Structure formats: structure tokens, C-alpha cells
């Protein structure tokens, strides 16, 4: 049985190709203009230190790390005590995957005596040291809740994500990534229903197709998961998957995900699943990014009826530093529009959601998420109608 109809694949590809080219035709960004200006200044005065630093900063903003590193190495040779030049050099080294070299450069910045540069360098130093370690564990925890005009959507939630990465010691810098996540939600207005929970485990190697962090990355993995819905039924999955991330020029990116395996549910019996997801990313500017995700999943061989689920999500977000408070990391604001469709022989379900969201960092690791929006759902069995909702969540990254 065909899991991915040709029409669905054509729809995903055409949608991405429709969105990406017009965006790529946008006029030069301020960062591109700044780099062109700095290059002209360097051309007229090859040892102009300010022009070299401006060129490197603009190149890093445009993710042209090789160009930035070449100029910064020359600038550091001219001015060994220039802490800001060393910090920018470390950022380029870090982005290119030279973690140990970046850590060495950042240690010199921290020990330079330039307190401002040292304060900006310390978070990157910790990250570079963690990435350079043979094994490292990272993750996040969160606690929050949702208020909604629909009583069925109100409740408290908690989540935990752990990622363990181990260096395989290969020349290409391959690592083994294991990610475990658990999330639970308790419906306060429906105490007779069980908690909705989801537990997921993914494990597999992360392989780079080139020598640096800008190369395409392939992550094949083994997938184990179990989820419980509001009806109290459990759904279990065992399968294989693969994630591919690649850059498209200096502004774009593409993420593809494919997974398939066995599916077992309490209500509809055993079967199999296969899913395909495509995400296109485009940076409108240094701080603003547009994302379009399309996904298609077939669930076949179930006792009651086969199901097809399709999703389309359009996101836009903007990173910034608020001027009214001193923060350790950039805040983020954005908007989202999502459509979900589930079809089978016994039901048709549709949902459309629009919302705005913000992430505010209260410390280097602690954050507060806030979101509000409106959803509309319909089902062949019953029409749920529209609901307005507000979500607040506090979290900690480590």
C-alpha cells in the first residue's frame, strides 16, 4: 500500500518552491549592505581595523563564517590584545564546528581584562566547552497551564526534555544523539478523565556531510513513543526515522523528516504508520525568520479505519533585546497559523489555529513563555466550534 501519495509530495514541494523564490528575491538586507560598505573600506585601506571588524560582524550575521574567520585571524595578528576581535573570531570558529579552538580563543577573551567582552564571551565559552566534551547532557524543564473559553482545553502542564550527545571519535565529527522527552497535562475542569501524556525516545547517530557546522546534517534514529489522549486510550509506536537539515544559500534552510514503523492503539488495534515532513526556513533579516512546515502521515491496517493526517504551519518570529531591561539572551516574539486535517472512513476532523507568542529570558537559563490565540475545530460527529485561549509557561534550560 502506498504511504505517500504522489499528489501529497507534489503539494509539499510546490508549496515550498512557491514561498522560497519570492523571498530570495528580496532586496539586500542591512547586513548585506553593511558588509559591502565595510569591504569597500577595506579595499581602500587594507589595514583599517574598524573596517575589518565591521566586515567580520556583518559576515557572521549573514552566516558567512569562513569569510569572517579569515578577516578576524588577520585582525588578531595585527592587534593581539583586541578582545572584541577575538570574541568574534571565536563565534565564527564555534559556528564552523571548531569547538576546542573556539574554547581556547574564548578563554583568552575571558582572561583579557576587558570586562564587557569577557561577560559577552562567558556563555559561548561554556557552550563551546560543553560541545567539545566527549559526552554532554543538556535539557529543559517547564511548568505552566492554559486558560480557554472551551473547558475541555483548560489545564496544567509539565514537561521534561533530556538530550545526551556522545562523540563517536570519527574524522567527520559524528556524534550519537539520544533524546528523551515526557509531557503531561491534567484537565482541571474534567477530573474524571486521565491525564494526557506523551513519552518519546529517539536515538541514533548525527552525521555531517562536510567538515564544518554549515554542512548538511543527517540524523537517522530509532523511535519509541507512547501517548495517551483525553479518551484514555494509549497509542504506541516503534519505528525508524531520519532527519536531514541543509542550508539553502545564506538565508534559507530546509529540514526533511521521514519515519515509519508499527503502530498499536487501545481503540483501533495494531497497524503501521509512515510520515513525511518538510520545513522551509528563510531569514528575512538577521533577527527575523519565516518558517513553513508541511506534514503528511498515513496510519494503515487499523481495526476500525485507516487515517490520514495532514498539517500545515506558518511561523514568523523576531529576536530582539528589550531596551527597558537588561537581559542575558535575546527575547523572541512571533505569530503562528496552523491547519490540521484528519480524514478516515468514519470521521473527518479539521482544526485551524492562529496565535501570537513570546519567549522572555529572565536569566541566562530561565525563561517565561506566553501565548494567546484562537482555534476553530469541526468534527463529523460533533462541531466543537471556536475557542480563545491563553498559555503561560515557565522553564529552565541546562
Secondary structure, 3 states (H helix, E strand, C coil): CCCCCHHHHHHHHHHHHHHHHHHHCCCCCHHHHHHHHHHHHHHHCCCCHHHHHHHHHHHHHCCCHHHHHHHHHHHHHHCCCCHHHHHHHHHHHHHCCCHHHHHHHHHHHHCCCCHHHHHHHHHHHHHHHHHHCCEEEEEEEEEEEEEECCHHHCEEEEEEEEEEEEECCCCCCCEEEEEEEEEEEECCCCCCCCCEEEEEEEEEEEEECCCCCCCCEEEEEEEEEEEECCCCCEEEEEEEEEEEEEEECCCEEEEEEEEEEEEEECCCEEEEEEEEEEEEEEECCCCEEEEEEEEEEEEECCCCCCEEEEEEEEEEEEEECCCCCCCCCCEEEEEEEEEEEEEECCCEEEEEEEEEEEEEECCCCEEEEEEEEEEEEEECCCCCEEEEEEEEEEEEEC
